[in-house]
């Protein structure tokens, strides 16, 4: 197995673009997996997607050979390696606020010291037991992609300490939550919010870690790419569906 393609592209300095999936259906993964995204975020934090549905969605991701990252809803490392056993190796970890919290979660996603991930034997991640153990351990280390979210004042305050935790691949900025934490709810373009994001980007990049962000518009994505952001989540399945529907109906209802 080759290194996670997203990790490879980030190491090469390239930008990658993906979208959020909240509709609990493998059909959504199939449909969006075929339009050119580099990855898809499966959002368990703000949706009704459960572990059984996640199992179906990974198979759809395999069909279109598109990397999937799961945003978990809990702070339990056991939930990470349970998901990894069914074949996911990339995670978005929300609400990271302290070094200790971050280290505790990242340990749950790795076998190697000081990792705490347990060996599952015959699971999908090991080809149902067909993959030799040494090979599986090596591939698991190479394939794992850990994306942490900084979206609170506490996370910002402890940022330097958090960035010292080994195993962070991407620091992902949630502008909406960050604007709320800073007292400017929804005002992504407010000077205080923009200055905070710019400072965060510079600090993370200085540590040699890639920066990700949710971009609401193409213009925002271009602006942040110039500032050093490489990892972009743009759009969402529900929003894309609504946008296409509204566009169609507005066109149909226009007077002749």
Helices and strands as residue ranges (DSSP letters): H 5-11, E 16-21, H 26-32, E 39-43, H 51-63, E 67-71, H 77-85, E 90-93, H 99-107, G 124-126, H 133-143, E 145-150, H 153-157, H 159-162, E 170-173, H 175-181, H 191-206, E 210-215, H 218-226, E 231-236, H 237-253
